Amino acid sequence: MADDKKAQLKSKLTEARNQLKELLNALSEEQLTTPVITDGNAWTPINVVSHLAENEQGMSIHIYKIRKGRETVPAGFDVNVWNAGVKERMGNPSRAELMVMLDEARAKTLEGLESIEPHEWSLTGRHPIEGITTIEQYFGIITSHDLDHIADIKKGLGVA
């Protein structure tokens, strides 16, 4: 049963990441630098994808901390402040650099997924937006985060 759960999560993670990479490869240089999210702090597809790579690293760390019985998000953490700093932290990577970041982050996530023991799926930690979240739910959040931001990029660029 645990292997089925891992296989299902791995499939969903892989499909979402493939969709993101396909979109990233299909965008023109102009589209890569066109603001697609403009609620307060304008983000281009480069910023959005940088955010996804960085955020996935963070959620993988959260999963590790949950497994070790440690706090995931410190008291007073403000996700909006954190997200506002993505441009400064991540810079302006090229398409090729983004692909490497996405692949490295996903490889770590899948490595962590494969190491989950059956009793660990229900362990919980605090996600900065979703609140108390199980390890299993964290993997779903990583998938939906990719899909949500794919939709944001497409909507912002007016592409189907």
C-alpha positions in Angstrom: 0.0 0.0 0.0 2.8 2.4 0.9 4.5 1.7 -2.4 1.2 2.5 -4.3 1.0 5.8 -2.4 4.6 6.6 -3.3 4.0 5.7 -7.0 0.8 7.8 -7.2 2.5 10.8 -5.6 5.6 10.4 -7.8 3.4 10.2 -10.9 1.6 13.4 -10.0 4.8 15.3 -9.1 6.4 14.2 -12.3 3.4 15.1 -14.5 3.1 18.6 -12.9 6.8 19.3 -13.3 6.7 18.1 -16.9 3.9 20.5 -17.6 5.8 23.3 -16.0 9.0 22.6 -18.0 7.0 22.2 -21.2 5.5 25.7 -20.6 8.8 27.2 -19.7 10.4 25.8 -22.9 7.5 27.1 -25.1 7.8 30.7 -23.9 9.5 33.3 -26.0 12.2 35.5 -24.4 9.7 38.3 -24.4 7.1 36.2 -22.6 9.7 35.1 -20.0 10.1 38.8 -18.9 6.4 39.8 -19.1 4.7 40.4 -15.8 2.1 37.7 -15.2 1.3 38.3 -11.5 0.8 42.0 -10.6 -0.9 42.0 -7.2 1.5 44.4 -5.5 4.8 43.0 -6.6 5.0 42.2 -10.4 6.4 38.7 -11.1 7.4 37.5 -14.6 7.5 33.8 -15.5 11.2 33.8 -14.5 10.2 35.0 -11.0 7.4 32.5 -10.7 9.5 29.6 -11.7 12.3 30.7 -9.4 9.8 30.9 -6.6 8.6 27.3 -7.4 12.2 25.9 -7.3 13.0 27.8 -4.1 9.7 26.9 -2.4 10.0 23.2 -3.2 13.4 23.2 -1.5 11.8 24.8 1.5 8.9 22.3 1.6 11.4 19.4 1.3 13.1 20.8 4.3 9.8 21.0 6.1 9.2 17.3 5.4 12.6 16.5 6.8 11.9 18.5 9.9 8.6 16.9 10.4 10.2 13.5 10.3 12.7 14.6 12.9 10.0 16.1 15.2 11.2 19.6 14.6 9.3 22.9 14.0 8.7 23.6 10.3 7.9 27.3 10.3 9.0 29.7 13.1 6.5 31.8 15.0 5.9 35.1 13.3 6.9 33.8 9.8 5.2 35.9 7.2 4.9 34.1 3.9 4.1 37.3 2.0 7.3 39.0 3.2 9.2 35.9 2.3 7.7 35.7 -1.2 8.2 39.4 -1.8 12.0 38.7 -1.5 12.1 36.0 -4.1 13.6 38.4 -6.8 16.4 39.4 -4.5 17.2 35.9 -3.4 16.9 34.1 -6.7 18.1 36.9 -9.1 17.3 36.6 -12.8 18.3 33.1 -13.8 18.3 32.0 -17.5 15.9 29.5 -18.8 18.6 26.8 -18.7 19.4 27.7 -15.1 15.7 27.5 -14.2 15.6 24.0 -15.7 18.5 22.9 -13.6 17.0 24.4 -10.4 13.7 22.7 -11.1 15.4 19.3 -11.8 17.5 19.5 -8.7 14.6 20.5 -6.4 12.4 17.7 -7.8 15.2 15.1 -7.5 15.5 16.0 -3.8 11.8 15.8 -3.3 11.5 12.4 -5.0 14.5 11.2 -3.0 12.7 12.2 0.2 9.4 10.6 -1.0 11.1 7.3 -1.6 12.5 7.3 2.0 9.2 7.9 3.7 8.2 5.0 6.1 4.6 4.0 6.3 4.2 5.4 9.8 5.4 8.8 8.7 2.6 9.7 6.3 0.4 11.1 9.0 3.1 13.1 10.9 2.3 16.8 10.8 4.0 20.2 10.7 2.8 23.7 10.0 2.8 24.9 6.4 2.9 28.7 6.2 -0.4 28.9 4.2 -2.2 25.6 4.7 -1.6 25.3 8.5 -1.2 21.9 10.1 -0.3 19.6 7.3 0.6 15.9 7.1 3.7 14.7 5.2 1.4 13.2 2.6 -0.4 16.5 2.1 2.9 18.3 1.7 3.6 16.2 -1.4 0.2 17.2 -2.7 0.9 20.8 -2.0 4.1 20.7 -4.0 2.2 19.3 -7.0 -0.7 21.8 -6.7 1.8 24.7 -6.3 3.3 23.9 -9.7 -0.2 23.5 -11.3 -1.5 26.7 -9.7 1.4 28.8 -11.0 1.3 27.2 -14.4 -2.3 28.5 -14.6 -1.1 31.9 -13.3 1.6 32.1 -16.1 -0.9 31.1 -18.8 -3.5 33.5 -17.6 -1.0 36.4 -17.3 0.2 35.8 -20.8 -3.3 35.1 -22.2 -2.3 31.6 -23.6 -4.4 28.5 -23.3 
